[in-house]
Amino acid sequence: MSRSTAVLLAVFVFAASCSGGSSDEPSSSPTTVPTSITTEAPRAAGPPADPVDPADVVLHNGTVFTANAEQVTAEAIAIVGDDTETLDLDGRFVMPGVIDAHTHPGLFAILGTEETNQIPDGSLEDIQAWLADLAANTDDLILSGASWPNTLFGPEGPRKEWLDEVVSDRPVVLYDESGHTQWVNSVTLNLLGIDANTPDPSPGLSEFERDADGEPTGFIREFALVPAAGELFLEEAIVLNALVKESVDGLAANGVTTLMDAGNLLFHDEIYSYLAELEASGELPLRYEGSYHIIVPEQAEEAIAEVNRLRSDYGGDRLTFNTIKVHLDGVLEIGTASVLDPYEIADAGNGAELLSQERVTQLLLDMELEEMQLHVHTVGDRAVRTMLDAVDAARAEVGGPLQTQVTLSHIELIHPDDVARFAELDVIANYTPHWHGEYGETPSSSHRFIGDERDANKHPASVLEAAGVTVTYSSDVIDAREFDRISPFFGMQIGISHQDPQAGENAPVIDTRHVPLSIEQLMLGYTINGAQQLQREDELGSIEVGKFADLIVLDHDIASIDPSALGDTEPVGIMIAGEWTEVPS
């Protein structure tokens, strides 16, 4: 069966209520399937209708979660062909392949993984001692590391002089724990020509902290460094490629059969050219939805053309390009997220946004002529409102619902008046459940900027679920510190418990004002809802007739086990398009 065309030519889901045959002994012939089950495989869209080798697997004697609202559970699945092989699941659990609706294999590679680059917790002096040791033991032309705690310094951040005291002969770039700020030495600023005359790419959002004379202090917010640095800080291609492969292989091994890449800064070609090579060699282990990542305002003008270029240059059967990603605001930890009420810290203001509501509205109207989705980073409640207003205005202009599916990610804060608007405007909400344990921190690192009340009301995923909003879930892993969090089942565990298991048995329970997510909500959010986000629900996300045979086999029923054990779940079988990549033993 070819990798590119293997699909569910016919799927028969035997429910306990079906008569005319035993699900324990499914027939190898499709003619004996109960007559109440259709043998048609209609498709609204999908792979070419050319003749293909038929699939030939029957899975039975297990528990099947279909993610199909018409029949949520079943006893067996038939992917029927001429010579059907019967596989006894021996009580195992089957579900659709996981769709990770927001993650970053490219950033994982760009930010690197070397253990020597992990900054220790501690004081400024501890960081300086670590940097001195790194400089003495490596001949790298650029010294980089992650991640220093942003609470270690005031809102104005650290200074270049503190790094200059240790390293003054080569560039130093250190990332904070949020991944949204950098701390650099004077050599770095001089090398890149960044001085008092250098404009901020997006004032209030991506910008250089400055002293009273306008000189950069060495503290850089969001992505201001990226356009200036170009490819200077990228790893060599051989290293970059190996890390991309490590990331996609790790996701695939944890049951992810489709992912949405939420952006690679300005390094689209560096990442996607390698992924296209992986697909060409048959080594891309999952379906990969790429995106064009807007981090500076000028990119909005070229975004649609760039998605089309990426499609033309790198698109394939598994590697697809239909998404524009806008980094609309920043993060609460450093006061760059766009919030309705001012930050608690004096003169911190309300954060900022990359694009105005009017500009986003125009982008949506332009996208109506294309087959694309818009995925938007929105942490603060003002950014969320800006996007909802933009969708509302675009719908008014076209006189009805948009063809473009809009998804807002993160939504750490939301005003109560905006909750119902998601469903009314057909906007999807995307969350990263492993954030809901706040990495075991009480109070969280955003606490100093937003205070007790707002900090206790973050991550309102269950509020949106209760309002009938379509919610998707994801890992959003960007570097080595979080690589062990790529498992969707680890995310499910924290989504239910609001406790970070990596912080120990006595980890604090976070966000207690919000009802924990249910396992059913999480399973749907990681499957059919993710397919809706990608506008591929006719192909992916559930076990139904006519869809791709993307499914995973688990050795236990995740719907019934103790939620505290969810994080240890590992697939024992993985199938993509009817082809086993991991065969159940």
C-alpha positions as CSV (number, residue, x, y, z in Angstrom):
1,M,0.0,0.0,0.0
2,S,1.5,3.4,-0.9
3,R,2.2,5.9,1.9
4,S,0.6,8.7,-0.1
5,T,-2.7,7.1,-1.0
6,A,-3.5,4.7,1.8
7,V,-6.9,5.7,3.2
8,L,-9.9,4.2,4.8
9,L,-11.6,2.9,1.7
10,A,-14.3,1.5,4.0
11,V,-14.7,1.4,7.8
12,F,-17.1,-0.7,9.7
13,V,-17.6,0.3,13.3
14,F,-19.4,-2.5,15.2
15,A,-21.4,-1.2,18.1
16,A,-22.6,-3.3,21.0
17,S,-26.2,-2.8,19.7
18,C,-25.5,-4.1,16.2
19,S,-26.9,-7.5,15.3
20,G,-26.0,-10.0,12.6
21,G,-22.5,-10.8,13.7
22,S,-20.2,-11.0,16.7
23,S,-17.6,-8.3,17.2
24,D,-15.4,-10.9,18.8
25,E,-15.2,-12.8,15.5
26,P,-15.4,-10.2,12.7
27,S,-15.5,-11.7,9.2
28,S,-12.7,-11.3,6.8
29,S,-15.2,-10.6,4.1
30,P,-17.0,-7.3,3.8
31,T,-20.1,-9.0,2.5
32,T,-21.0,-10.3,5.9
33,V,-21.0,-6.9,7.6
34,P,-24.4,-6.2,9.2
35,T,-26.7,-4.5,6.6
36,S,-27.2,-1.6,9.0
37,I,-23.7,-0.5,8.4
38,T,-23.0,1.3,5.1
39,T,-20.2,0.0,2.9
40,E,-20.0,3.3,1.1
41,A,-17.0,5.6,1.7
42,P,-18.1,9.0,0.4
43,R,-15.7,11.9,0.6
44,A,-16.3,15.6,0.5
45,A,-12.6,16.1,-0.3
46,G,-9.4,14.1,0.0
47,P,-6.9,12.1,-1.9
48,P,-7.2,11.4,-5.7
49,A,-9.8,8.8,-6.7
50,D,-7.2,6.8,-8.6
51,P,-7.2,3.0,-7.9
52,V,-5.2,2.1,-4.9
53,D,-4.2,-1.1,-3.1
54,P,-7.0,-1.8,-0.5
55,A,-6.4,-1.7,3.2
56,D,-6.8,-5.0,4.9
57,V,-7.0,-4.9,8.7
58,V,-9.8,-5.7,11.2
59,L,-9.2,-4.6,14.8
60,H,-11.5,-6.2,17.3
61,N,-11.7,-7.3,21.0
62,G,-10.9,-3.8,22.3
63,T,-12.5,-0.5,23.3
64,V,-12.8,2.1,20.5
65,F,-13.2,5.8,21.0
66,T,-14.3,7.1,17.6
67,A,-14.6,10.9,18.3
68,N,-17.6,10.6,16.0
69,A,-20.6,12.2,17.7
70,E,-23.0,9.8,15.9
71,Q,-21.3,6.8,17.6
72,V,-18.8,7.7,20.2
73,T,-17.7,4.2,21.2
74,A,-17.5,0.9,19.4
75,E,-16.2,-2.7,19.7
76,A,-14.3,-3.1,16.4
77,I,-13.0,-1.4,13.3
78,A,-12.7,-2.9,9.8
79,I,-10.4,-1.4,7.2
80,V,-11.6,-3.9,4.6
81,G,-9.8,-5.3,1.6
82,D,-9.5,-8.5,-0.4
83,D,-7.2,-10.3,2.1
84,T,-8.3,-9.0,5.5
85,E,-6.0,-9.6,8.4
86,T,-7.7,-9.8,11.8
87,L,-5.8,-8.3,14.8
88,D,-7.0,-9.2,18.3
89,L,-6.5,-6.1,20.5
90,D,-6.7,-8.2,23.6
91,G,-8.7,-5.5,25.4
92,R,-6.6,-2.6,24.3
93,F,-8.0,1.0,23.7
94,V,-8.2,2.5,20.2
95,M,-8.7,6.2,19.4
96,P,-8.1,8.5,16.5
97,G,-4.5,9.7,16.0
98,V,-3.8,12.7,18.1
99,I,-3.8,16.1,16.4
100,D,-1.4,18.5,18.2
101,A,-2.9,21.8,17.2
102,H,-0.1,24.1,18.2
103,T,3.6,23.1,18.5
104,H,7.0,24.1,17.3
105,P,9.4,21.5,15.9
106,G,11.3,24.2,14.1
107,L,11.8,26.4,17.2
108,F,12.9,23.3,19.1
109,A,15.7,23.0,16.6
110,I,16.5,26.7,16.4
111,L,16.7,27.2,20.2
112,G,18.9,24.1,20.6
113,T,19.1,21.4,23.2
114,E,22.6,21.1,24.6
115,E,22.7,20.5,28.3
116,T,25.7,22.8,28.7
117,N,23.4,25.6,27.6
118,Q,20.9,25.2,30.4
119,I,21.3,28.2,32.7
120,P,21.1,27.2,36.4
121,D,18.6,28.6,38.8
122,G,20.1,31.1,41.2
123,S,21.4,34.6,41.5
124,L,23.0,36.9,39.0
125,E,26.4,35.8,40.4
126,D,25.4,32.1,39.7
127,I,24.6,33.0,36.1
128,Q,27.8,34.9,35.7
129,A,29.8,31.9,37.1
130,W,28.0,29.5,34.7
131,L,28.7,31.8,31.8
132,A,32.4,32.0,32.7
133,D,32.6,28.3,32.8
134,L,30.9,28.0,29.5
135,A,33.2,30.5,27.9
136,A,36.3,28.7,29.3
137,N,35.2,25.3,28.0
138,T,33.8,26.0,24.5
139,D,35.3,27.7,21.4
140,D,31.9,28.5,20.0
141,L,31.8,31.8,18.2
142,I,28.5,32.6,19.9
143,L,27.6,31.7,23.5
144,S,23.9,31.1,24.1
145,G,21.8,29.6,26.8
146,A,18.3,29.2,28.4
147,S,16.7,30.0,30.6
148,W,17.1,32.7,33.2
149,P,14.1,33.5,35.5
150,N,12.6,36.8,34.5
151,T,11.6,37.3,38.2
152,L,15.3,37.6,39.1
153,F,15.3,41.2,37.7
154,G,13.0,44.1,37.7
155,P,10.6,44.9,34.9
156,E,13.4,46.8,33.1
157,G,15.3,43.5,32.9
158,P,19.0,42.7,33.2
159,R,21.8,44.8,31.7
160,K,24.5,44.1,29.1
161,E,27.3,45.2,31.4
162,W,26.7,42.3,33.7
163,L,27.5,39.9,30.8
164,D,30.3,42.2,29.6
165,E,32.1,41.6,33.0
166,V,32.4,37.9,32.1
167,V,32.5,37.8,28.2
168,S,33.6,40.8,26.2
169,D,35.2,39.1,23.1
170,R,32.3,37.3,21.5
171,P,28.5,37.5,21.3
172,V,26.3,36.2,24.2
173,V,22.6,35.6,23.8
174,L,20.6,34.3,26.8
175,Y,16.9,33.5,26.7
176,D,14.5,33.9,29.7
177,E,12.2,31.2,30.9
178,S,9.3,32.4,28.8
179,G,11.3,32.3,25.6
180,H,10.1,35.8,24.9
181,T,13.0,37.9,25.9
182,Q,16.8,37.9,25.3
183,W,19.7,39.2,27.3
184,V,22.7,40.1,25.3
185,N,26.2,41.6,25.8
186,S,27.7,44.7,24.1
187,V,29.5,42.6,21.5
188,T,26.1,41.3,20.2
189,L,24.6,44.8,20.0
190,N,27.7,46.1,18.2
191,L,27.9,43.2,15.8
192,L,24.3,43.7,14.7
193,G,24.6,47.5,14.6
194,I,21.9,48.0,17.2
195,D,22.2,51.4,18.9
196,A,20.1,54.4,19.9
197,N,19.1,55.0,16.3
198,T,17.7,51.5,15.7
199,P,13.9,51.5,15.5
200,D,11.9,49.0,17.5
201,P,10.2,46.5,15.1
202,S,6.9,46.9,17.0
203,P,6.9,49.5,19.8
204,G,5.5,48.2,23.1
205,L,5.8,44.6,21.9
206,S,9.0,43.7,20.1
207,E,11.4,46.3,21.3
208,F,14.8,47.1,22.8
209,E,14.9,48.3,26.4
210,R,16.7,51.6,26.6
211,D,18.4,53.8,29.1
212,A,17.8,57.5,29.6
213,D,19.9,58.3,26.6
214,G,18.0,55.9,24.3
215,E,20.9,53.4,24.3
216,P,19.9,49.7,24.3
217,T,20.5,48.1,27.7
218,G,20.9,44.6,26.5
219,F,17.4,43.5,27.5
220,I,15.3,42.7,24.4
221,R,11.6,41.9,24.4
222,E,9.8,39.4,22.1
223,F,11.3,39.1,18.6
224,A,13.1,42.5,18.1
225,L,16.5,40.7,17.8
226,V,15.4,38.3,15.0
227,P,15.1,40.7,12.0
228,A,18.4,42.3,13.0
229,A,20.3,39.0,13.5
230,G,19.1,37.2,10.4
231,E,20.6,33.7,10.3
232,L,23.6,34.7,12.5
233,F,22.4,32.6,15.5
234,L,21.1,29.6,13.6
235,E,22.7,26.2,14.2
236,E,24.5,24.6,11.3
237,A,22.1,22.9,8.9
238,I,23.2,19.4,9.9
239,V,22.5,20.2,13.6
240,L,19.3,22.0,12.9
241,N,18.0,19.1,10.8
242,A,18.8,16.5,13.4
243,L,16.9,18.4,16.0
244,V,13.8,18.8,13.8
245,K,13.9,15.1,13.2
246,E,14.2,14.4,16.9
247,S,11.2,16.6,17.6
248,V,8.8,15.1,14.9
249,D,9.9,11.6,15.8
250,G,9.2,12.2,19.5
251,L,5.8,13.6,18.8
252,A,5.0,10.7,16.5
253,A,6.1,8.1,19.1
254,N,3.7,9.7,21.6
255,G,0.7,9.2,19.3
256,V,0.6,12.4,17.3
257,T,-0.3,11.7,13.7
258,T,-1.0,15.3,12.7
259,L,0.5,18.6,14.0
260,M,0.1,22.3,13.3
261,D,3.4,24.1,13.3
262,A,2.8,27.4,15.1
263,G,5.7,29.2,13.6
264,N,9.5,29.3,13.0
265,L,10.1,33.1,13.4
266,L,11.5,34.2,10.0
267,F,13.2,30.8,9.3
268,H,10.5,29.2,7.1
269,D,12.7,27.9,4.4
270,E,15.4,26.5,6.7
271,I,12.8,24.3,8.4
272,Y,10.4,23.4,5.6
273,S,13.1,22.6,3.1
274,Y,14.3,19.8,5.4
275,L,10.8,18.6,6.2
276,A,10.2,18.3,2.5
277,E,13.3,16.2,2.2
278,L,12.0,14.0,5.0
279,E,8.7,13.5,3.1
280,A,10.5,12.8,-0.2
281,S,12.6,10.0,1.5
282,G,9.5,8.5,3.3
283,E,10.9,9.6,6.7
284,L,8.3,12.2,7.8
285,P,6.4,10.2,10.5
286,L,3.2,12.3,10.7
287,R,1.1,14.8,8.9
288,Y,2.6,18.3,9.2
289,E,0.6,21.5,8.7
290,G,3.1,24.3,8.2
291,S,2.5,28.0,8.7
292,Y,3.8,31.4,7.7
293,H,4.7,33.2,10.9
294,I,4.1,36.9,11.2
295,I,6.3,38.5,13.9
296,V,6.8,42.0,12.4
297,P,3.9,44.1,11.0
298,E,5.3,44.4,7.4
299,Q,4.9,40.6,6.9
300,A,1.1,40.9,6.8
301,E,1.4,42.4,3.4
302,E,3.1,39.3,1.9
303,A,1.6,36.6,4.1
304,I,-0.9,35.1,1.6
305,A,1.7,35.1,-1.2
306,E,4.2,33.4,1.1
307,V,1.8,30.6,2.1
308,N,1.3,30.0,-1.6
309,R,5.0,30.0,-2.2
310,L,5.6,27.5,0.6
311,R,2.9,25.3,-0.9
312,S,4.6,25.4,-4.2
313,D,8.2,25.0,-3.0
314,Y,7.7,22.4,-0.2
315,G,4.2,21.1,-0.2
316,G,3.4,17.3,-0.4
317,D,0.9,14.7,0.8
318,R,1.9,15.0,4.4
319,L,3.6,18.4,4.5
320,T,0.9,21.0,3.8
321,F,0.6,24.8,4.0
322,N,-2.8,26.4,4.7
323,T,-2.1,28.5,7.8
324,I,-1.1,32.1,8.6
325,K,0.1,32.5,12.2
326,V,0.0,36.0,13.7
327,H,1.9,36.8,16.9
328,L,-0.6,39.5,17.9
329,D,0.6,40.1,21.5
330,G,3.3,39.0,23.9
331,V,3.2,37.3,27.3
332,L,2.1,38.3,30.8
333,E,5.4,37.4,32.4
334,I,7.1,40.5,30.9
335,G,4.1,42.7,30.4
336,T,3.9,42.5,26.6
337,A,0.5,40.7,26.5
338,S,-2.3,43.1,25.5
339,V,-4.6,43.5,28.5
340,L,-7.8,45.5,29.1
341,D,-6.8,46.7,32.5
342,P,-3.4,48.2,33.1
343,Y,-0.6,46.0,34.6
344,E,0.0,46.2,38.3
345,I,3.5,47.6,37.8
346,A,3.8,51.3,37.5
347,D,4.2,52.7,34.0
348,A,3.9,49.1,32.5
349,G,0.7,50.2,30.6
350,N,-1.5,47.6,28.8
351,G,0.9,45.9,26.6
352,A,0.7,46.2,22.8
353,E,-0.5,44.4,19.6
354,L,1.4,43.7,16.4
355,L,-1.5,44.6,14.1
356,S,-4.5,46.8,14.6
357,Q,-8.0,45.4,14.6
358,E,-8.6,47.1,11.2
359,R,-5.5,45.5,9.7
360,V,-6.5,42.0,10.9
361,T,-10.0,42.6,9.5
362,Q,-8.5,43.4,6.1
363,L,-6.2,40.3,6.3
364,L,-9.3,38.1,6.9
365,L,-11.1,39.7,4.0
366,D,-8.1,39.0,1.7
367,M,-8.0,35.4,3.0
368,E,-11.6,34.8,2.0
369,L,-10.3,34.3,-1.5
370,E,-7.9,31.6,-0.4
371,E,-8.1,28.2,1.2
372,M,-6.3,29.1,4.4
373,Q,-6.7,29.4,8.2
374,L,-5.7,32.1,10.6
375,H,-4.0,31.1,13.8
376,V,-3.4,33.9,16.3
377,H,-1.3,34.2,19.5
378,T,-3.6,36.0,21.9
379,V,-2.5,35.8,25.6
380,G,-4.2,39.0,27.0
381,D,-7.9,39.8,27.1
382,R,-7.5,42.9,25.0
383,A,-5.8,40.9,22.3
384,V,-8.7,38.4,22.4
385,R,-11.2,41.2,22.1
386,T,-9.3,42.7,19.2
387,M,-9.5,39.4,17.3
388,L,-13.2,38.8,18.0
389,D,-13.9,42.4,16.9
390,A,-11.9,41.8,13.7
391,V,-13.8,38.6,12.9
392,D,-17.1,40.3,13.7
393,A,-16.3,43.2,11.3
394,A,-15.1,40.8,8.5
395,R,-18.3,38.8,8.8
396,A,-20.4,42.0,8.6
397,E,-18.4,42.9,5.4
398,V,-19.0,39.5,3.7
399,G,-22.6,39.2,5.0
400,G,-22.2,35.9,6.9
401,P,-19.7,33.3,8.2
402,L,-16.2,33.4,7.0
403,Q,-14.6,30.6,4.9
404,T,-11.4,31.2,6.8
405,Q,-11.3,29.3,10.1
406,V,-9.9,31.5,12.9
407,T,-8.2,30.0,15.9
408,L,-7.0,32.0,19.0
409,S,-4.3,30.3,21.0
410,H,-3.4,30.6,24.7
411,I,-6.2,32.9,25.8
412,E,-4.7,33.2,29.3
413,L,-7.1,36.0,30.1
414,I,-10.6,36.7,28.7
415,H,-13.3,39.1,29.7
416,P,-16.6,37.4,30.6
417,D,-18.4,39.4,28.0
418,D,-16.3,37.8,25.3
419,V,-16.8,34.1,26.2
420,A,-20.0,33.6,24.3
421,R,-18.7,35.4,21.3
422,F,-16.3,32.5,20.4
423,A,-19.2,30.2,19.5
424,E,-21.3,33.0,18.0
425,L,-18.5,33.9,15.6
426,D,-17.3,30.3,15.0
427,V,-13.9,31.1,16.5
428,I,-11.9,28.1,17.9
429,A,-9.9,28.3,21.1
430,N,-6.6,26.6,21.5
431,Y,-5.0,25.7,24.8
432,T,-1.8,24.0,26.0
433,P,-3.0,21.9,29.0
434,H,0.4,21.3,30.6
435,W,0.5,25.1,31.2
436,H,-2.4,24.7,33.6
437,G,-0.1,23.4,36.3
438,E,2.0,26.5,36.0
439,Y,5.2,24.5,36.3
440,G,4.5,24.0,40.0
441,E,4.8,27.7,40.7
442,T,2.7,29.5,43.3
443,P,2.4,32.4,42.6
444,S,3.1,32.1,38.9
445,S,5.8,34.2,37.2
446,S,3.1,36.4,35.7
447,H,1.8,37.3,39.2
448,R,3.9,40.4,39.6
449,F,2.5,42.0,36.4
450,I,-1.2,41.1,36.8
451,G,-1.8,40.6,40.5
452,D,-3.8,38.0,42.5
453,E,-7.2,38.3,40.9
454,R,-6.2,38.0,37.3
455,D,-3.5,35.5,38.0
456,A,-6.1,33.2,39.7
457,N,-8.4,33.4,36.6
458,K,-5.9,32.4,33.9
459,H,-6.4,29.5,31.4
460,P,-10.2,29.4,31.4
461,A,-10.4,26.5,29.0
462,S,-13.3,24.9,30.9
463,V,-15.2,28.1,30.8
464,L,-15.1,28.1,27.0
465,E,-15.9,24.4,26.9
466,A,-19.0,25.0,29.0
467,A,-20.1,27.8,26.6
468,G,-20.1,25.4,23.7
469,V,-16.9,26.7,22.1
470,T,-14.8,24.3,20.0
471,V,-11.5,23.9,21.9
472,T,-8.4,22.3,20.7
473,Y,-5.3,21.2,22.7
474,S,-1.6,21.1,22.0
475,S,1.9,20.8,23.4
476,D,3.5,24.1,22.3
477,V,7.0,22.7,23.1
478,I,9.8,25.1,21.9
479,D,13.0,23.8,23.5
480,A,14.8,21.0,25.3
481,R,13.6,22.1,28.8
482,E,10.1,21.0,27.8
483,F,10.8,18.1,25.5
484,D,9.4,15.6,28.0
485,R,6.1,17.5,27.8
486,I,5.4,16.7,24.2
487,S,3.1,13.8,25.2
488,P,-0.6,14.6,24.7
489,F,-1.3,12.3,27.6
490,F,0.9,14.4,29.9
491,G,-1.1,17.4,28.8
492,M,-4.3,15.5,29.6
493,Q,-3.2,14.7,33.1
494,I,-2.5,18.3,34.0
495,G,-5.6,19.5,32.2
496,I,-7.6,17.4,34.7
497,S,-5.4,17.8,37.8
498,H,-4.1,21.4,37.5
499,Q,-1.0,20.0,39.1
500,D,2.5,19.7,37.6
501,P,3.6,16.1,38.3
502,Q,7.2,17.2,37.7
503,A,7.0,19.3,40.8
504,G,6.3,16.2,43.0
505,E,3.4,14.7,44.8
506,N,2.7,17.8,46.8
507,A,2.7,20.2,43.8
508,P,0.2,23.0,44.2
509,V,-3.2,22.8,42.5
510,I,-3.4,25.8,40.2
511,D,-6.3,27.7,38.7
512,T,-8.7,26.3,41.3
513,R,-11.5,28.8,40.2
514,H,-11.9,26.8,37.0
515,V,-13.5,23.4,36.7
516,P,-11.0,20.8,35.6
517,L,-11.3,19.6,32.1
518,S,-12.8,16.2,31.6
519,I,-11.1,13.4,29.8
520,E,-13.8,13.4,27.1
521,Q,-13.3,17.1,26.4
522,L,-9.5,16.5,26.2
523,M,-9.9,13.5,23.9
524,L,-12.2,15.5,21.5
525,G,-9.9,18.5,21.7
526,Y,-6.9,16.4,20.7
527,T,-8.8,14.7,17.8
528,I,-11.9,15.9,15.9
529,N,-11.7,19.4,17.2
530,G,-8.1,19.7,15.9
531,A,-9.3,18.4,12.5
532,Q,-11.9,21.2,12.5
533,Q,-9.2,23.8,13.3
534,L,-7.3,22.6,10.2
535,Q,-10.6,22.4,8.2
536,R,-9.9,18.7,7.6
537,E,-12.7,17.2,9.6
538,D,-13.9,15.3,6.5
539,E,-10.5,13.5,6.4
540,L,-9.1,13.4,9.9
541,G,-9.9,13.4,13.6
542,S,-12.4,10.6,14.0
543,I,-12.8,6.9,13.1
544,E,-15.5,7.0,10.4
545,V,-16.2,5.7,6.9
546,G,-14.2,7.5,4.3
547,K,-11.6,9.1,6.5
548,F,-7.9,8.4,6.6
549,A,-7.0,5.4,8.8
550,D,-5.1,7.5,11.3
551,L,-5.4,5.8,14.7
552,I,-3.4,4.8,17.8
553,V,-3.7,1.7,20.1
554,L,-3.1,2.1,23.8
555,D,-2.6,-0.7,26.4
556,H,-5.3,0.8,28.7
557,D,-8.5,2.8,28.5
558,I,-7.5,6.4,29.2
559,A,-11.2,7.3,29.8
560,S,-11.4,5.1,32.9
561,I,-7.9,5.0,34.5
562,D,-6.9,7.2,37.4
563,P,-6.1,10.6,35.9
564,S,-2.8,10.8,37.8
565,A,-1.5,7.9,35.6
566,L,-2.4,9.5,32.3
567,G,1.0,11.0,31.8
568,D,2.6,7.6,31.7
569,T,0.5,6.5,28.7
570,E,2.4,5.4,25.6
571,P,0.9,4.1,22.3
572,V,1.6,0.4,21.6
573,G,0.4,0.8,18.0
574,I,0.3,3.7,15.6
575,M,-1.4,3.7,12.2
576,I,-1.3,6.5,9.6
577,A,-3.3,6.1,6.4
578,G,-3.8,2.4,7.0
579,E,-0.1,1.8,7.5
580,W,1.3,0.7,10.8
581,T,4.3,2.7,12.0
582,E,4.2,0.9,15.3
583,V,2.5,-2.5,15.3
584,P,0.7,-3.7,18.4
585,S,2.5,-6.7,19.8
